[in-house]
Amino acid sequence: IGVGDMGGDVFGNGMLLSPHIRLIGAFNHLHIFCDPTPDVSASFKERQRLFRAVKGWDAYNEKILSKGGRIYSRSDKSLKLTPEIQSRFGLDKKEVSPQELMHAMLQSEMDLMWFGGIGTYIKAPNESHVDVGDKANDTIRIDAHQVRARVIGEGANLGATHAARICMNLLGVKCYADFIDNSGGVNSSDLEVNIKILFQQVMQNTKLSVKDRNKILEKMTDDVSDLVLRNNYQQTQAISVAAHGAYDKLSSHVALIEHLEDNFDLNREIENLPDNTAIENRSRDNHGFTTAELSTLISYTKIKLFQDLLDSNLPDDPAFQDWMTAYFPDLIQDKYKIEMNNHRLRREIIATQLANSIVNRMGPTYMMNQTSKTGIPACTIARVYFIVREVFDIRDLYSDIESLDNKAKAIAQIEALNEIADFIDYTSTWFLKEYKGENLKETQLINLERYYKKSFQKILKIIDKVLPESSLVFIDNRQSSYVDQGFSKGTARRIAMLPIMNTMCDIIKISDHMGHDLGTVAKVYFALNEALSFVWLRDQSRGIDAENRWESETLKGIIDRLYVTQAELTKRIVSETCSGKKCPTHPVEDWMHGNKDAIQPIKDVIDKIKSSEDVNFAMLTSIEVRLEQLV
């Protein structure tokens, strides 16, 4: 059901996006269209005809309406309903006013409610019609709890209030914020303006005429459309990923709100974000933040990161100038590079591009968490994020996952994206801590990226030889799970490997520091997973439900320290068992045998924890401390 008509570009374009749409009802300011059981093919062709002719519902060919279908005038005082319309829209009366019919249509059971016309038609129960400020539609408007659509889509403006969208989210209706639904138009305008600014310089530097400029602009229409759609695809994907498991992320999202309140003038009341009492109620009901609320948090996070990057020297770094070029359509990227580099909004465009990329891929809490953990400014965190992305070829992995749209299960795609974000988050922290205090500028970043990328590729070639059998089985099982959900074997394998890839930076650095080959260090590191149950202990830490964000941070701290201990223990074993470049066949076993008195009590404690029905904080903290003492 929709608001609008085929003569309107927003409504019309939307209703031509699929030949399978069954439009059962719509209304504009003049007419009410009712087609209870439409012929899908015939109605699609008729909508195409109306769109090309820029006509309203009164020009619709009524001969192809389904049984009982009618097109009414809103100027009539009373409308006689057919039994089919009564049944479809849940009306008992045979005769109603136009307002009553539209009011009922908005409450009908449907897959999609598509707003393409003017007016606000849904409010929250706690809002009055006066609060909405659209008097013309007071008699039509419904409350959020009356909506029985599965999805709300909008190309108009404020078809539903923001409070209504949040309320609908909590009741299971899928929708984003109004400004997310409408961001494509804003994005198009921004790009258009920046292209025209570029061409002002081009026309000053060359003999390009306005007529020739306009021809180039026309040729770029589809390219601009693709760029805009790409940006908006990633943005809505980011909201969906953030919303997945939102209850588990509740404490982190609350921390983000408090962070933005303290550092960026976020006002919860103005932005319709819940207060502390409402958050406690959400927690009790196992609800996290909704997609409409996360739309707000993601937007604020992007704006703050944009400002932080703009205030730094990062937009002037030659390593990031390609982001300026990539902002513009392919047709002009090579030809006008000089003008692009002299664009008066060059720094703003680069900062926007980088902020969008980071927040879209990593979610709204990434920058806040990294700053909190490391004390390092946003510009350096951004640099390291892009190092990690390049070292591990993450861009290709993103493309592989996105190519599976409508082929693999959407929930599996979201879980894979969450896994990648967790991997980048951990690896970013590793780089930031390992190289803290060092001058992470362009030259060093490039050298780090090249060195780790080259070493990572070397490990991949030998990984099956150095991993214990249990780890190989673990990876195979993960791969099979993703393949069963529609992923290709190659993509599934790469995602399955992420928990192993978490450890590779440690292995690479130890190898470099100690002068031993990657295979030897990797073999020792992974053998410790078997010998002292490092993987099992980390998994247990992840499996404990934290009651608040302090417990969550404590658990993350235990996980991080277990990684550090495993790395330091690897160094000790390599140092004590290897002579020069030569190492025994089973270095971990030999070392443990030589240190049996110190190790056996720890193994006994691990065995007791494994046999326990309830693994808790105290157990994990105790064993983590004992393992650390081995270093």
C-alpha positions in Angstrom: 0.0 0.0 0.0 1.4 3.4 -0.8 0.9 7.2 -0.5 1.4 8.9 -3.9 0.7 8.2 -7.6 2.6 7.1 -10.7 2.9 10.7 -11.9 5.2 11.4 -9.0 8.9 10.4 -9.5 9.4 9.0 -6.0 6.3 6.9 -5.8 6.4 6.0 -9.5 10.1 4.9 -9.5 9.5 2.8 -6.4 6.5 1.0 -7.8 8.5 0.0 -11.0 11.5 -1.5 -9.2 10.1 -5.0 -9.4 7.6 -6.6 -11.8 6.4 -8.8 -8.9 4.8 -5.9 -6.8 1.2 -6.4 -5.9 -0.1 -2.9 -5.3 -3.4 -3.4 -3.4 -4.0 0.2 -2.5 -2.7 3.8 -2.7 -3.9 7.3 -2.4 -2.8 10.8 -3.3 -4.4 14.2 -2.6 -7.1 13.6 -5.2 -7.9 9.8 -5.5 -7.9 6.5 -3.7 -6.8 3.5 -5.6 -8.1 0.0 -4.5 -7.1 -3.2 -6.3 -7.8 -6.1 -3.8 -6.2 -9.0 -5.8 -4.2 -7.4 -8.6 -3.1 -9.1 -11.8 0.7 -8.7 -11.2 1.7 -8.5 -14.9 -1.1 -6.3 -16.2 -1.0 -3.9 -13.3 2.8 -3.5 -13.7 2.4 -2.6 -17.4 -0.4 -0.1 -16.5 1.8 1.5 -13.9 4.6 1.8 -16.5 2.1 3.5 -18.8 1.0 6.0 -16.2 4.6 6.8 -15.2 5.6 7.6 -18.8 2.5 9.7 -19.2 2.9 11.4 -15.8 -0.7 10.7 -14.9 -2.6 10.2 -11.6 -4.9 7.4 -10.5 -7.9 8.8 -12.4 -6.1 7.9 -15.6 -5.7 4.2 -14.6 -7.5 1.7 -16.9 -10.2 0.4 -14.5 -10.8 -2.6 -16.8 -7.7 -4.3 -15.5 -8.6 -3.8 -11.8 -9.3 -7.1 -10.0 -12.8 -8.1 -8.9 -14.2 -5.4 -6.6 -11.5 -2.9 -7.4 -12.4 0.8 -7.5 -10.8 4.2 -7.9 -12.5 6.7 -5.7 -12.4 10.5 -5.6 -11.4 12.0 -2.2 -13.9 14.9 -2.8 -16.9 12.5 -2.5 -18.6 12.7 0.9 -19.3 8.9 1.0 -17.8 5.9 -0.7 -19.7 2.7 -1.5 -17.4 -0.3 -0.8 -17.4 -3.6 -2.6 -17.2 -6.8 -0.5 -13.7 -7.3 -1.8 -12.5 -3.9 -0.6 -14.2 -4.5 2.7 -12.5 -7.8 3.2 -9.0 -6.6 2.0 -9.0 -3.5 4.3 -10.9 -4.9 7.2 -14.0 -2.7 7.1 -17.4 -3.8 8.4 -19.3 -0.9 7.0 -20.5 -0.9 3.3 -20.3 2.9 3.1 -17.5 5.1 4.5 -16.0 8.5 4.1 -12.7 8.8 2.1 -10.9 9.5 5.4 -12.2 6.3 7.0 -11.1 4.2 4.0 -7.6 5.7 4.0 -7.4 5.3 7.7 -8.3 1.6 7.3 -5.8 1.1 4.5 -2.9 2.3 6.6 -3.8 -0.3 9.2 -4.1 -3.2 6.7 -2.0 -6.3 6.7 0.7 -5.8 4.0 4.4 -6.5 3.3 5.4 -2.9 2.4 4.0 0.5 3.2 5.6 2.8 0.6 5.6 6.6 1.3 6.1 8.6 -1.9 3.7 11.5 -1.2 3.4 14.4 1.1 2.1 14.1 4.7 2.8 12.4 8.1 0.6 9.3 8.5 2.0 7.5 11.5 2.7 8.9 15.0 3.8 7.3 18.3 1.0 6.6 20.8 2.4 9.2 23.2 2.4 11.9 20.5 -0.6 14.2 19.8 -1.7 15.3 16.3 -0.6 18.8 17.4 2.9 17.4 18.0 3.0 16.0 14.5 2.2 19.4 12.9 0.3 18.1 9.8 -3.3 19.1 10.4 -4.5 18.1 6.9 -4.0 14.4 7.8 -5.2 14.3 11.4 -8.3 12.2 10.4 -6.2 9.7 8.4 -3.2 9.3 10.7 -2.7 6.1 12.7 -0.6 5.2 15.7 2.5 3.0 15.5 1.0 0.0 17.3 -1.8 -0.1 14.6 0.7 -0.7 11.8 0.5 -4.2 10.4 3.0 -3.7 7.6 6.2 -5.7 7.7 8.4 -3.0 6.2 8.2 0.8 6.0 9.9 2.4 3.0 10.0 6.1 2.2 11.1 8.4 -0.6 9.0 11.3 0.6 9.6 13.2 3.9 8.5 12.3 7.4 5.7 9.9 6.4 6.1 8.7 10.0 7.5 10.6 12.9 10.8 9.4 14.3 9.2 8.4 17.6 6.7 6.3 15.6 9.6 4.6 13.7 11.2 3.6 17.0 7.9 2.4 18.4 7.3 0.3 15.2 10.8 -1.1 15.5 10.1 -2.3 19.0 6.9 -4.0 17.7 8.8 -5.8 14.9 8.3 -3.6 11.9 11.4 -3.1 9.8 12.3 0.5 9.1 15.2 3.0 9.4 15.1 6.7 10.3 13.5 9.1 7.8 16.8 10.7 7.1 18.3 7.3 6.2 15.4 6.5 3.8 16.0 9.9 2.2 19.8 10.1 2.2 20.1 9.1 -1.5 18.7 12.5 -2.6 21.0 14.4 -0.3 24.0 12.3 -1.4 23.1 13.0 -5.0 22.9 16.8 -4.4 26.3 16.8 -2.6 28.0 14.9 -5.4 26.4 17.2 -8.0 27.6 20.3 -6.3 31.1 19.0 -5.8 31.3 18.0 -9.5 30.2 21.5 -10.6 32.8 23.1 -8.3 35.4 20.8 -10.0 34.2 21.9 -13.4 34.5 25.6 -12.5 38.2 25.0 -12.1 38.3 22.9 -15.3 36.6 25.6 -17.3 39.0 28.2 -15.9 42.1 26.1 -16.8 40.9 25.0 -20.2 38.6 26.1 -23.1 35.8 23.7 -22.0 32.5 25.4 -22.7 29.3 25.2 -20.6 27.7 23.2 -23.5 30.5 20.7 -23.5 30.5 20.5 -19.7 26.8 19.7 -19.7 27.4 16.9 -22.2 30.0 15.4 -19.8 27.6 15.8 -16.9 24.9 13.9 -18.8 27.3 11.1 -19.7 28.0 10.7 -15.9 24.4 10.2 -14.9 24.6 6.5 -14.4 28.0 6.7 -12.7 26.7 9.2 -10.2 23.7 7.0 -9.5 26.0 4.0 -8.9 28.2 6.0 -6.5 25.2 7.2 -4.5 23.6 3.8 -4.4 26.9 2.3 -3.2 27.2 4.8 -0.4 23.6 4.1 0.7 23.9 0.4 0.4 26.8 0.4 2.8 25.1 2.7 5.2 21.9 0.7 5.6 24.1 -2.5 5.8 26.0 -0.9 8.7 22.7 -0.2 10.5 21.5 -3.8 10.0 24.9 -5.2 11.2 24.7 -2.9 14.3 21.1 -4.0 15.0 22.0 -7.7 14.8 22.3 -8.9 18.4 21.5 -5.4 19.6 20.7 -6.6 23.1 24.2 -8.0 23.5 25.6 -4.7 22.3 23.3 -2.6 24.6 25.9 -1.7 27.2 28.3 -0.6 24.4 25.7 1.5 22.7 24.7 3.1 26.0 28.4 4.0 26.5 28.4 5.6 23.1 25.4 7.8 23.9 27.2 8.9 27.1 30.4 9.5 25.1 28.5 11.6 22.5 26.7 13.5 25.2 30.0 14.4 26.9 32.0 15.1 23.7 29.6 16.1 20.9 26.5 17.8 22.4 24.1 14.9 21.7 20.7 15.6 23.3 18.8 12.4 24.0 15.4 14.1 24.3 15.8 16.0 21.0 17.0 12.8 19.2 14.3 10.5 20.7 16.9 8.3 22.4 15.8 6.5 25.6 16.7 7.8 29.0 18.4 5.6 31.7 15.0 4.3 33.0 13.9 3.4 29.5 17.2 1.6 28.9 16.8 -0.4 32.1 13.4 -1.5 30.8 14.9 -2.4 27.5 17.5 -4.5 29.2 14.8 -6.2 31.3 12.8 -7.0 28.2 15.9 -8.3 26.3 15.7 -5.4 23.8 18.6 -3.4 22.4 18.5 -0.2 20.4 16.3 -0.2 17.3 17.4 0.5 13.7 15.8 4.0 13.9 17.9 4.8 17.0 21.0 3.2 15.6 20.5 5.4 12.5 20.9 8.4 14.7 23.9 7.0 16.6 25.7 6.1 13.4 25.0 9.5 11.9 26.4 11.3 15.0 29.5 9.0 15.0 30.2 9.8 11.3 29.9 13.6 11.9 32.2 13.4 14.9 34.8 11.3 13.1 34.6 13.6 10.1 35.4 16.6 12.3 38.2 14.8 14.1 39.8 13.8 10.8 39.3 17.3 9.3 41.1 18.8 12.4 44.1 16.5 11.8 46.7 16.3 9.0 45.3 13.1 7.7 43.4 14.6 4.7 46.7 16.1 3.5 48.5 12.7 3.6 49.4 11.6 0.1 48.6 8.0 1.1 44.9 9.0 1.2 44.6 11.1 -1.9 43.1 8.2 -3.9 40.0 8.7 -1.8 39.5 12.1 -3.5 39.8 10.5 -6.9 37.4 7.6 -6.0 34.8 10.1 -4.9 34.2 11.2 -8.5 32.8 9.2 -11.5 35.2 7.0 -13.5 34.7 9.1 -16.6 36.6 12.1 -15.1 39.0 10.5 -12.6 42.1 10.4 -14.9 41.4 13.5 -16.9 41.0 16.0 -14.1 43.3 14.8 -11.3 45.1 18.2 -11.1 41.7 20.0 -10.5 40.7 17.3 -8.0 43.8 17.9 -6.0 43.1 21.6 -6.0 39.4 21.2 -5.3 38.4 23.8 -2.6 36.6 21.0 -0.6 39.3 18.4 -1.1 40.0 18.0 2.6 36.3 17.8 3.5 35.6 15.2 0.8 38.5 13.0 1.9 37.5 13.2 5.6 33.9 12.4 4.6 35.0 9.4 2.6 37.2 8.0 5.3 34.7 8.5 8.1 31.9 6.9 6.0 34.1 3.9 5.3 35.3 3.3 8.9 31.8 3.7 10.5 30.0 1.7 7.8 32.4 -1.2 8.2 33.2 -1.1 11.9 30.0 0.3 13.4 29.4 3.3 15.7 31.4 2.2 18.7 34.8 1.3 17.1 36.5 4.7 17.3 35.2 5.3 20.9 36.4 1.9 22.0 39.8 2.2 20.4 40.4 5.6 21.8 39.4 4.4 25.3 41.7 1.3 25.0 44.7 2.9 23.6 44.5 6.7 24.3 45.5 7.3 20.6 43.8 10.0 18.5 41.2 9.3 15.8 43.5 10.1 12.9 46.1 7.4 13.9 43.3 4.9 14.6 42.0 5.6 11.1 45.5 5.0 9.6 45.8 1.7 11.3 42.3 0.6 10.3 43.4 1.0 6.6 46.6 -0.9 7.3 44.7 -3.9 8.6 42.2 -3.7 5.8 45.0 -3.9 3.2 47.3 -6.4 5.0 44.5 -9.0 5.2 42.8 -8.2 1.8 39.6 -7.4 3.6 38.1 -5.3 0.8 38.0 -8.4 -1.5 36.3 -10.3 1.3 33.6 -7.6 1.7 33.0 -7.7 -2.1 32.6 -11.5 -2.0 30.1 -11.4 0.8 28.1 -8.6 -0.8 28.0 -10.5 -4.1 25.9 -13.1 -2.3 22.9 -10.9 -1.9 19.7 -12.9 -2.5 21.9 -16.0 -2.9 23.1 -16.7 0.7 21.1 -16.3 3.8 21.1 -12.6 4.8 21.6 -13.4 8.5 24.7 -15.4 7.5 26.0 -12.4 5.6 25.5 -10.1 8.6 27.2 -12.6 11.0 30.1 -12.8 8.6 30.4 -9.0 8.5 30.3 -8.9 12.3 33.1 -11.5 12.4 35.2 -9.3 10.1 34.5 -6.3 12.3 35.6 -8.2 15.4 38.8 -9.3 13.6 39.7 -5.8 12.5 38.9 -4.4 15.9 41.2 -6.9 17.6 44.0 -6.5 15.0 43.7 -2.7 15.1 44.2 -2.7 18.8 47.2 -5.0 18.4 48.9 -2.6 16.0 48.0 0.5 18.1 49.5 -1.1 21.2 52.5 -2.6 19.6 53.5 0.5 17.8 52.3 3.0 20.4 54.7 5.9 20.7 56.1 5.4 17.3 55.5 7.9 14.6 52.8 6.2 12.5 53.1 8.5 9.5 53.0 7.8 5.8 56.4 6.2 5.3 56.2 3.8 8.3 52.6 2.9 7.5 53.5 1.9 4.0 56.5 -0.2 5.3 54.4 -1.8 8.0 51.7 -2.6 5.5 54.1 -4.2 3.0 56.0 -6.2 5.6 52.9 -7.7 7.3 51.1 -8.3 4.0 54.1 -10.2 2.7 54.5 -12.3 5.9 50.8 -13.0 6.1 50.9 -14.5 2.6 53.8 -16.7 3.6 51.9 -18.0 6.6 48.8 -18.8 4.5 50.9 -21.1 2.3 52.0 -23.2 5.2 49.0 -22.9 7.5 47.8 -26.5 7.0 51.2 -27.8 8.0 51.6 -25.9 11.2 48.0 -26.1 12.6 47.1 -28.9 15.0 44.5 -31.4 13.7 41.8 -30.0 16.1 42.3 -26.5 14.6 41.9 -27.8 11.1 38.7 -29.6 12.0 37.4 -26.5 13.7 38.1 -24.4 10.5 36.6 -27.1 8.3 33.4 -27.2 10.4 33.1 -23.4 10.2 33.6 -23.5 6.5 30.9 -26.1 6.0 28.5 -24.1 8.1 28.9 -21.0 5.8 28.8 -23.2 2.6 25.5 -24.7 3.9 24.1 -21.1 4.1 25.0 -20.3 0.5 28.6 -19.1 0.6 31.2 -20.2 -2.0 33.9 -22.5 -0.6 36.6 -19.9 -1.0 34.7 -17.1 0.8 33.5 -19.6 3.5 37.2 -20.6 4.0 38.4 -17.1 4.5 35.7 -16.3 7.1 36.3 -19.6 8.8 40.0 -18.6 9.1 39.4 -15.3 10.9 39.9 -16.7 14.5 43.2 -18.1 13.3 44.2 -14.9 11.5 43.7 -13.0 14.8 47.0 -14.5 16.0 49.1 -13.9 12.9 50.4 -10.5 13.8 51.9 -11.9 17.0 53.5 -14.7 15.0 54.9 -12.4 12.4 56.4 -10.0 15.0 57.9 -12.8 17.1 59.5 -14.3 14.0 61.0 -10.9 13.0 62.2 -10.2 16.6 63.8 -13.6 17.2 65.1 -14.3 13.8 63.3 -17.6 13.4 61.3 -18.6 10.4 57.5 -18.1 10.5 56.8 -21.9 10.3 58.7 -22.6 13.5 57.1 -19.8 15.5 53.6 -20.6 14.1 54.0 -24.3 15.1 55.0 -23.4 18.7 52.2 -20.8 19.0 49.4 -23.1 17.7 50.7 -26.1 19.7 50.1 -24.1 22.9 46.4 -24.0 22.0 46.4 -27.8 22.4 48.8 -28.0 25.4 47.4 -25.3 27.6 43.9 -24.7 26.2 44.3 -21.1 25.2 41.6 -21.2 22.6 39.1 -22.9 24.9 39.8 -20.4 27.7 39.2 -17.5 25.4 36.0 -19.1 24.1 34.8 -19.5 27.6 35.5 -15.8 28.3 33.4 -14.8 25.3 30.6 -17.1 26.3 30.0 -15.5 29.7 27.0 -13.1 29.7 28.2 -9.8 31.1 25.7 -8.1 33.3 27.1 -4.6 32.5 29.7 -2.9 30.5 32.3 -3.1 33.3 32.0 -6.9 33.3 32.1 -6.9 29.5 35.4 -4.9 29.6 36.9 -7.2 32.2 36.1 -10.2 30.1 37.7 -8.5 27.0 40.7 -7.8 29.2 41.1 -11.5 30.1 40.8 -12.4 26.4 43.5 -9.8 25.5 45.8 -11.0 28.2 45.5 -14.6 27.2 46.6 -13.6 23.7 49.6 -11.7 25.2 50.5 -14.6 27.4 50.4 -17.0 24.5 52.7 -14.8 22.5 55.1 -14.3 25.3 55.2 -18.0 26.1 55.9 -18.7 22.4 58.9 -16.4 22.7 60.2 -18.3 25.8 59.7 -21.7 24.3 61.5 -20.8 21.0 64.3 -19.2 23.0 64.8 -22.1 25.3 64.3 -25.0 22.9 65.8 -23.7 19.6 69.6 -23.5 19.2 70.5 -21.0 16.5 68.2 -21.7 13.6 67.6 -25.4 14.6 64.5 -26.4 16.6 63.4 -29.8 17.9 60.5 -31.6 16.1 58.1 -31.0 19.0 59.4 -27.9 20.9 56.3 -27.4 23.1 56.3 -31.0 24.3 60.0 -30.9 25.0 59.7 -27.6 26.9 56.7 -28.8 28.9 58.5 -32.0 29.8 61.5 -30.0 31.0 59.3 -27.7 33.1 56.9 -30.4 34.3 56.8 -29.3 38.0 55.7 -25.8 37.1 53.2 -26.8 34.4 51.4 -29.8 35.8 49.6 -27.9 38.5 48.3 -25.5 35.9 47.1 -28.3 33.6 45.3 -29.8 36.6 43.5 -26.6 37.3 42.5 -26.3 33.6 41.2 -29.8 33.7 39.1 -29.0 36.8 37.7 -25.9 35.1 36.8 -27.9 32.0 34.9 -30.4 34.1 33.0 -27.7 35.9 29.4 -27.1 34.8 29.6 -23.3 35.4 32.8 -21.5 34.3 32.9 -18.1 35.9 34.9 -14.9 36.2 36.9 -16.1 39.2 38.0 -19.4 37.5 39.1 -17.6 34.3 40.9 -14.8 36.2 42.8 -17.4 38.3 44.0 -19.5 35.4 44.9 -16.4 33.4 47.2 -15.2 36.2 48.8 -18.7 36.6 49.5 -18.9 32.8 51.0 -15.5 32.9 53.4 -16.6 35.6 54.9 -19.2 33.2 56.2 -16.4 31.0 
